[in-house]
Amino acid sequence: MPDEKLFRYLARIGLAGPMPGDPAGLTRWLAAHRQAIPFENLDIPLGRGVAIDGANVFAKLVERRRGGYCFEQNRLLGDMLALADLPTRPLLARVLLGVPPGQVPPRTHVLLLARIGGQDWIADGGFGGSFVPPLPLADGASADTADGAAHRLRHIVDSRGEWLLERAEPVEGADGRYTPSSEWQPQYAFDLAPVAQGDLEQGNHWTSTRPGERFTTFHVVSRVLPGGFAGLTGDRLAIYRDGETQKRQVADLADYADVLDTVFGLSLPEEDLARLRPFG
């Protein structure tokens, strides 16, 4: 039943009930989602593929307490917001973080567009590089987050899209693609074109199968922390919290299992851990 699914999801993210349908409520909801459900792509190196229909996503992220990447995270978030009477629609974006200037990558990221009080807002529960706060769809809209970063939307209209999300982070965060700087750095660009389920399936297939792409090359896990962020790429762990960054290399299988459990809240079967082996 829909109410039961929403209840189980809210328990998963540690909320006693749905947040109010206002920007502050959406911000608290999104923060709870990102802090509870890790971003991860581990089913790809395990050879299982990524299913993005609502039933499979709910079973994986809520019932089995796994994480997922953008096509899974924002499917779950959108479904649950709809059950709480805040409908959304998906938008496709080009990730620009870590991409050389002038290069136009494919649309391989999904975010959500919600309408609150007559104003469109972006909501993104699945950007693996950082926490993206809800922002009103308005040129120059900005918000600061607890990790010390600032975020801004710009209306651009060029080959990348119509809207550009930027981030300024004067201290070093956990995602290795960031350059610590008070200057604005592009995160992703998107437009408002309608997105069909087939578009999402195509983007998910490309992202999860194309050789040389980030998620077919690296084992990626990340999690938003209160006041920070944790990232694990291959055997490289980085935890940014309260202005300080700790980095180290995962030592062995037992260490890898412990990091997944204690830092990211992921408990994988021993046979899966042995097959992953992103170290040594």
Backbone hydrogen bonds in HBPLUS format (Angstrom, degrees):
<---DONOR---> <-ACCEPTOR-->    atom                        ^
c    i                          cat <-CA-CA->   ^        H-A-AA   ^      H-
h    n   atom  resd res      DA  || num        DHA   H-A  angle D-A-AA Bond
n    s   type  num  typ     dist DA aas  dist angle  dist       angle   num
A0005-LYS N   A0001-MET O   3.03 MM   4  6.33 157.0  2.08 157.6 164.6     1
A0006-LEU N   A0002-PRO O   3.00 MM   4  6.27 161.9  2.03 155.3 159.8     2
A0007-PHE N   A0003-ASP O   2.96 MM   4  6.15 159.1  2.01 146.1 152.1     3
A0008-ARG N   A0004-GLU O   2.96 MM   4  6.18 160.7  2.00 149.5 154.1     4
A0009-TYR N   A0005-LYS O   2.94 MM   4  6.14 156.2  1.99 149.2 155.9     5
A0010-LEU N   A0006-LEU O   2.87 MM   4  6.08 167.0  1.89 156.2 159.4     6
A0011-ALA N   A0007-PHE O   2.99 MM   4  6.22 153.0  2.07 146.0 153.5     7
A0012-ARG N   A0008-ARG O   3.02 MM   4  6.23 146.0  2.14 138.4 147.8     8
A0012-ARG N   A0009-TYR O   2.94 MM   3  4.92 116.0  2.36  94.3 110.9     9
A0013-ILE N   A0009-TYR O   3.05 MM   4  6.47 145.0  2.18 150.7 159.9    10
A0014-GLY N   A0010-LEU O   2.91 MM   4  5.95 108.8  2.43 136.7 153.8    11
A0015-LEU N   A0010-LEU O   2.90 MM   5  5.09 160.8  1.94 148.0 148.1    12
A0014-GLY N   A0011-ALA O   3.31 MM   3  4.99 153.8  2.38  93.7 101.3    13
A0022-ASP N   A0020-PRO O   2.78 MM   2  5.53 141.2  1.93 100.6  91.0    14
A0026-LEU N   A0022-ASP O   2.93 MM   4  6.20 158.7  1.97 159.9 166.8    15
A0027-THR N   A0023-PRO O   2.94 MM   4  6.14 153.7  2.00 147.8 154.8    16
A0028-ARG N   A0024-ALA O   3.08 MM   4  6.37 160.1  2.12 148.4 152.7    17
A0029-TRP N   A0025-GLY O   2.94 MM   4  6.12 158.4  1.98 148.0 154.6    18
A0030-LEU N   A0026-LEU O   2.88 MM   4  6.02 165.7  1.90 150.5 154.3    19
A0031-ALA N   A0027-THR O   2.97 MM   4  6.14 159.5  2.01 147.8 153.5    20
A0032-ALA N   A0028-ARG O   3.01 MM   4  6.18 158.7  2.06 146.2 151.8    21
A0033-HIS N   A0029-TRP O   2.97 MM   4  6.25 157.6  2.02 151.0 157.4    22
A0034-ARG N   A0030-LEU O   2.96 MM   4  6.19 168.0  1.97 154.6 156.9    23
A0035-GLN N   A0031-ALA O   2.97 MM   4  6.07 151.2  2.06 147.0 154.7    24
A0036-ALA N   A0032-ALA O   3.09 MM   4  6.09 138.3  2.27 141.3 150.9    25
A0037-ILE N   A0033-HIS O   2.94 MM   4  5.89 167.7  1.96 157.8 160.8    26
A0068-GLY N   A0038-PRO O   3.25 MM  30  6.85 143.6  2.39 148.7 153.8    27
A0039-PHE N   A0222-SER O   2.85 MM 183  5.09 155.2  1.91 149.4 155.2    28
A0222-SER N   A0039-PHE O   2.81 MM 183  5.09 152.9  1.89 146.8 150.6    29
A0040-GLU N   A0068-GLY O   3.07 MM  28  4.76 153.3  2.14  98.5 106.9    30
A0041-ASN N   A0220-VAL O   3.17 MM 179  5.78 142.8  2.31 156.9 162.1    31
A0044-ILE N   A0041-ASN O   2.92 MM   3  5.80 156.5  1.97 128.1 134.6    32
A0046-LEU N   A0042-LEU O   3.20 MM   4  6.28 139.2  2.37 138.1 149.7    33
A0048-ARG N   A0043-ASP O   2.92 MM   5  5.30 159.1  1.97 166.1 164.9    34
A0047-GLY N   A0044-ILE O   2.93 MM   3  5.19 160.5  1.97 111.2 117.2    35
A0057-VAL N   A0053-ASP O   3.04 MM   4  6.17 163.9  2.07 161.0 166.2    36
A0058-PHE N   A0054-GLY O   2.98 MM   4  6.05 165.4  2.00 149.7 153.7    37
A0059-ALA N   A0055-ALA O   3.04 MM   4  6.19 163.0  2.07 147.1 152.2    38
A0060-LYS N   A0056-ASN O   3.02 MM   4  6.15 156.9  2.08 145.7 151.5    39
A0061-LEU N   A0057-VAL O   2.92 MM   4  5.98 169.8  1.93 162.2 162.3    40
A0062-VAL N   A0058-PHE O   2.94 MM   4  5.33 151.5  2.03 136.1 144.7    41
A0063-GLU N   A0058-PHE O   3.26 MM   5  6.74 157.8  2.31 148.6 155.2    42
A0064-ARG N   A0059-ALA O   2.88 MM   5  6.17 142.1  2.02 151.0 162.9    43
A0066-ARG N   A0060-LYS O   3.02 MM   6  5.68 167.7  2.03 149.6 148.6    44
A0072-GLU N   A0069-TYR O   2.87 MM   3  5.53 137.1  2.06 123.6 135.5    45
A0073-GLN N   A0069-TYR O   2.83 MM   4  5.82 169.6  1.84 154.6 158.0    46
A0074-ASN N   A0070-CYS O   2.98 MM   4  5.79 168.7  1.99 147.2 150.8    47
A0076-LEU N   A0072-GLU O   3.02 MM   4  6.28 166.8  2.04 156.5 158.9    48
A0077-LEU N   A0073-GLN O   2.92 MM   4  6.17 167.0  1.93 150.1 154.3    49
A0078-GLY N   A0074-ASN O   2.97 MM   4  5.78 161.8  2.00 132.0 137.7    50
A0079-ASP N   A0075-ARG O   2.97 MM   4  6.11 161.9  2.00 149.0 154.2    51
A0080-MET N   A0076-LEU O   2.97 MM   4  6.16 162.2  2.00 155.6 160.1    52
A0081-LEU N   A0077-LEU O   2.89 MM   4  6.06 160.1  1.93 153.8 159.6    53
A0082-ALA N   A0078-GLY O   3.03 MM   4  6.15 152.6  2.10 143.6 150.9    54
A0083-LEU N   A0079-ASP O   3.18 MM   4  6.50 148.2  2.29 140.1 148.0    55
A0084-ALA N   A0080-MET O   3.14 MM   4  6.43 130.8  2.39 137.1 150.1    56
A0084-ALA N   A0081-LEU O   3.04 MM   3  4.97 132.1  2.28  93.5 107.2    57
A0086-LEU N   A0081-LEU O   2.80 MM   5  5.09 155.8  1.86 144.5 144.7    58
A0085-ASP N   A0082-ALA O   3.01 MM   3  5.02 151.6  2.10 111.4 111.2    59
A0089-ARG N   A0113-LEU O   3.04 MM  24  5.35 142.6  2.19 134.8 146.3    60
A0113-LEU N   A0089-ARG O   2.84 MM  24  5.35 149.8  1.93 150.7 160.8    61
A0091-LEU N   A0111-LEU O   2.88 MM  20  5.36 154.3  1.95 144.9 146.1    62
A0111-LEU N   A0091-LEU O   3.00 MM  20  5.36 157.4  2.05 147.8 154.8    63
A0093-ALA N   A0109-HIS O   2.72 MM  16  4.97 156.1  1.77 148.1 151.1    64
A0109-HIS N   A0093-ALA O   3.18 MM  16  4.97 148.1  2.28 146.8 145.3    65
A0094-ARG N   A0189-ALA O   2.73 MM  95  5.26 158.4  1.78 156.3 162.7    66
A0189-ALA N   A0094-ARG O   2.97 MM  95  5.26 152.0  2.05 139.8 146.6    67
A0096-LEU N   A0187-GLN O   2.80 MM  91  5.16 156.1  1.85 126.6 133.2    68
A0099-VAL N   A0096-LEU O   3.02 MM   3  5.10 166.4  2.04 126.0 125.3    69
A0097-LEU N   A0187-GLN O   3.20 MM  90  4.75 135.5  2.41 137.6 126.0    70
A0103-GLN N   A0100-PRO O   3.17 MM   3  5.82 163.8  2.19 137.9 141.8    71
A0112-LEU N   A0123-ALA O   2.91 MM  11  5.09 150.6  2.00 150.9 158.8    72
A0123-ALA N   A0112-LEU O   2.92 MM  11  5.09 159.5  1.96 138.1 141.2    73
A0114-ALA N   A0121-TRP O   2.79 MM   7  5.15 165.5  1.81 157.1 160.9    74
A0121-TRP N   A0114-ALA O   2.69 MM   7  5.15 157.6  1.73 156.4 159.6    75
A0116-ILE N   A0119-GLN O   2.83 MM   3  5.32 159.5  1.87 160.5 155.1    76
A0119-GLN N   A0116-ILE O   3.03 MM   3  5.32 160.2  2.07 112.6 119.0    77
A0137-LEU N   A0120-ASP O   2.80 MM  17  5.47 171.1  1.81 142.9 142.5    78
A0122-ILE N   A0135-LEU O   2.86 MM  13  5.47 160.9  1.90 158.5 160.5    79
A0135-LEU N   A0122-ILE O   3.32 MM  13  5.47 145.0  2.45 133.2 143.1    80
A0138-ALA N   A0136-PRO O   2.78 MM   2  5.58 120.4  2.14 115.1  97.7    81
A0141-ALA N   A0138-ALA O   3.01 MM   3  5.46 163.3  2.03 138.2 136.9    82
A0140-GLY N   A0153-LEU O   2.72 MM  13  5.38 148.7  1.82 148.8 157.0    83
A0153-LEU N   A0141-ALA O   2.86 MM  12  5.36 153.1  1.93 155.1 163.3    84
A0143-ALA N   A0151-HIS O   2.98 MM   8  5.33 145.8  2.10 139.2 146.3    85
A0151-HIS N   A0143-ALA O   2.84 MM   8  5.33 145.5  1.96 147.5 159.0    86
A0145-THR N   A0149-ALA O   2.97 MM   4  5.63 154.1  2.04 160.0 162.8    87
A0148-GLY N   A0145-THR O   2.98 MM   3  5.78 156.8  2.03 129.2 131.0    88
A0150-ALA N   A0168-ALA O   2.96 MM  18  5.17 159.6  2.00 147.0 153.7    89
A0168-ALA N   A0150-ALA O   2.92 MM  18  5.17 157.3  1.97 141.4 147.2    90
A0152-ARG N   A0166-GLU O   2.97 MM  14  5.16 155.0  2.03 137.5 140.4    91
A0166-GLU N   A0152-ARG O   2.81 MM  14  5.16 162.5  1.84 157.0 162.3    92
A0154-ARG N   A0164-LEU O   2.88 MM  10  5.10 148.0  1.98 141.6 151.9    93
A0164-LEU N   A0154-ARG O   2.79 MM  10  5.10 156.9  1.84 151.0 158.3    94
A0156-ILE N   A0162-GLU O   2.78 MM   6  5.19 153.3  1.85 129.6 137.4    95
A0158-ASP N   A0161-GLY O   2.92 MM   3  5.57 154.2  1.98 160.2 166.2    96
A0161-GLY N   A0158-ASP O   3.13 MM   3  5.57 137.8  2.32 111.1 121.2    97
A0162-GLU N   A0190-PHE O   2.92 MM  28  5.89 145.9  2.04 119.5 128.7    98
A0163-TRP N   A0190-PHE O   2.84 MM  27  5.34 153.9  1.90 162.1 169.2    99
A0190-PHE N   A0163-TRP O   2.89 MM  27  5.34 152.6  1.96 144.8 153.8   100
A0165-LEU N   A0188-TYR O   2.87 MM  23  5.49 177.4  1.87 172.9 173.6   101
A0187-GLN N   A0165-LEU O   2.77 MM  22  5.49 163.4  1.80 164.6 158.8   102
A0167-ARG N   A0185-GLN O   2.85 MM  18  5.23 153.1  1.92 141.3 149.4   103
A0185-GLN N   A0167-ARG O   2.82 MM  18  5.23 153.8  1.89 133.3 141.8   104
A0169-GLU N   A0181-SER O   2.94 MM  12  5.40 119.1  2.33 166.3 171.3   105
A0181-SER N   A0169-GLU O   2.71 MM  12  5.40 147.8  1.81 132.1 134.8   106
A0178-TYR N   A0175-ASP O   3.14 MM   3  6.04 174.2  2.14 130.6 132.0   107
A0199-ASP N   A0196-ALA O   3.00 MM   3  5.23 127.9  2.28 101.9 115.3   108
A0200-LEU N   A0196-ALA O   3.25 MM   4  6.71 153.4  2.33 149.2 156.0   109
A0201-GLU N   A0197-GLN O   2.89 MM   4  6.21 157.7  1.94 152.6 159.3   110
A0202-GLN N   A0198-GLY O   2.96 MM   4  6.10 155.0  2.02 142.4 148.9   111
A0203-GLY N   A0199-ASP O   2.97 MM   4  6.22 164.6  2.00 149.7 153.5   112
A0204-ASN N   A0200-LEU O   2.86 MM   4  5.99 161.3  1.90 151.1 156.6   113
A0205-HIS N   A0201-GLU O   2.90 MM   4  6.04 156.5  1.96 144.9 151.4   114
A0206-TRP N   A0202-GLN O   3.02 MM   4  6.26 167.1  2.04 154.2 156.8   115
A0207-THR N   A0203-GLY O   3.01 MM   4  6.11 172.2  2.02 150.7 153.2   116
A0208-SER N   A0204-ASN O   2.96 MM   4  5.99 150.4  2.05 147.5 154.8   117
A0209-THR N   A0205-HIS O   3.05 MM   4  5.90 123.4  2.38 144.8 155.5   118
A0209-THR N   A0206-TRP O   3.39 MM   3  5.50 151.8  2.47 101.6 109.3   119
A0210-ARG N   A0206-TRP O   3.02 MM   4  5.38 163.3  2.05 147.0 148.9   120
A0213-GLU N   A0210-ARG O   3.31 MM   3  5.96 163.4  2.34 137.5 138.4   121
A0216-THR N   A0213-GLU O   3.16 MM   3  5.40 147.7  2.27 106.8 116.3   122
A0217-THR N   A0213-GLU O   3.04 MM   4  6.06 117.2  2.45 148.2 164.3   123
A0217-THR N   A0214-ARG O   3.33 MM   3  5.26 151.9  2.42  96.4 104.6   124
A0218-PHE N   A0214-ARG O   3.01 MM   4  5.97 164.7  2.03 154.2 156.6   125
A0234-GLY N   A0219-HIS O   2.78 MM  15  4.91 165.3  1.80 147.9 151.8   126
A0221-VAL N   A0232-LEU O   2.88 MM  11  5.04 147.2  1.99 146.1 154.6   127
A0232-LEU N   A0221-VAL O   2.69 MM  11  5.04 160.0  1.73 164.8 162.5   128
A0223-ARG N   A0230-ALA O   2.89 MM   7  5.28 149.0  1.99 150.1 153.6   129
A0230-ALA N   A0223-ARG O   2.90 MM   7  5.28 160.4  1.94 157.3 163.2   130
A0225-LEU N   A0228-GLY O   3.01 MM   3  4.74 163.2  2.04 115.0 115.5   131
A0228-GLY N   A0225-LEU O   2.98 MM   3  4.74 162.5  2.01 122.9 117.4   132
A0242-ASP N   A0227-GLY O   3.18 MM  15  5.65 162.4  2.21 141.6 146.0   133
A0229-PHE N   A0240-TYR O   2.77 MM  11  5.22 150.1  1.86 144.0 152.9   134
A0240-TYR N   A0229-PHE O   2.77 MM  11  5.22 174.1  1.77 172.8 170.7   135
A0231-GLY N   A0238-ALA O   2.85 MM   7  5.35 166.1  1.87 162.3 166.9   136
A0238-ALA N   A0231-GLY O   2.89 MM   7  5.35 156.8  1.94 161.9 166.7   137
A0233-THR N   A0236-ARG O   3.05 MM   3  5.33 154.6  2.11 150.3 149.5   138
A0236-ARG N   A0233-THR O   3.07 MM   3  5.33 166.3  2.09 125.6 128.8   139
A0250-VAL N   A0235-ASP O   2.70 MM  15  4.95 165.8  1.72 149.0 154.1   140
A0237-LEU N   A0248-ARG O   2.92 MM  11  5.47 162.7  1.95 171.2 174.5   141
A0248-ARG N   A0237-LEU O   3.00 MM  11  5.47 155.7  2.06 151.3 156.2   142
A0239-ILE N   A0246-GLN O   2.85 MM   7  5.23 159.5  1.89 151.6 158.7   143
A0246-GLN N   A0239-ILE O   2.87 MM   7  5.23 160.0  1.91 145.1 151.2   144
A0241-ARG N   A0244-GLU O   2.86 MM   3  5.47 161.4  1.89 159.5 163.2   145
A0244-GLU N   A0241-ARG O   3.08 MM   3  5.47 164.7  2.10 116.5 121.5   146
A0256-TYR N   A0252-ASP O   2.88 MM   4  6.13 157.1  1.94 152.9 160.1   147
A0257-ALA N   A0253-LEU O   2.94 MM   4  6.18 163.4  1.97 152.7 156.1   148
A0258-ASP N   A0254-ALA O   3.00 MM   4  6.19 154.2  2.07 142.7 150.0   149
A0259-VAL N   A0255-ASP O   2.88 MM   4  6.13 159.2  1.93 152.7 157.8   150
A0260-LEU N   A0256-TYR O   2.99 MM   4  6.22 169.3  2.00 155.1 157.7   151
A0261-ASP N   A0257-ALA O   3.06 MM   4  6.19 153.9  2.13 142.1 149.3   152
A0262-THR N   A0258-ASP O   2.78 MM   4  5.87 171.4  1.79 161.5 161.6   153
A0263-VAL N   A0259-VAL O   2.96 MM   4  5.37 155.0  2.02 138.0 145.8   154
A0266-LEU N   A0260-LEU O   2.82 MM   6  5.12 173.8  1.82 134.8 132.9   155
A0265-GLY N   A0261-ASP O   3.06 MM   4  4.57 133.3  2.28 113.4 120.4   156
A0272-ASP N   A0269-PRO O   3.03 MM   3  5.37 126.4  2.33 105.0 118.4   157
A0273-LEU N   A0269-PRO O   3.09 MM   4  6.46 162.3  2.12 156.3 161.4   158
A0274-ALA N   A0270-GLU O   2.94 MM   4  6.14 160.0  1.98 151.3 156.4   159
A0275-ARG N   A0271-GLU O   3.17 MM   4  6.29 144.3  2.30 134.1 142.8   160
A0276-LEU N   A0272-ASP O   2.98 MM   4  6.23 143.1  2.12 148.5 158.7   161
A0277-ARG N   A0273-LEU O   3.24 MM   4  6.39 161.3  2.28 164.1 160.6   162
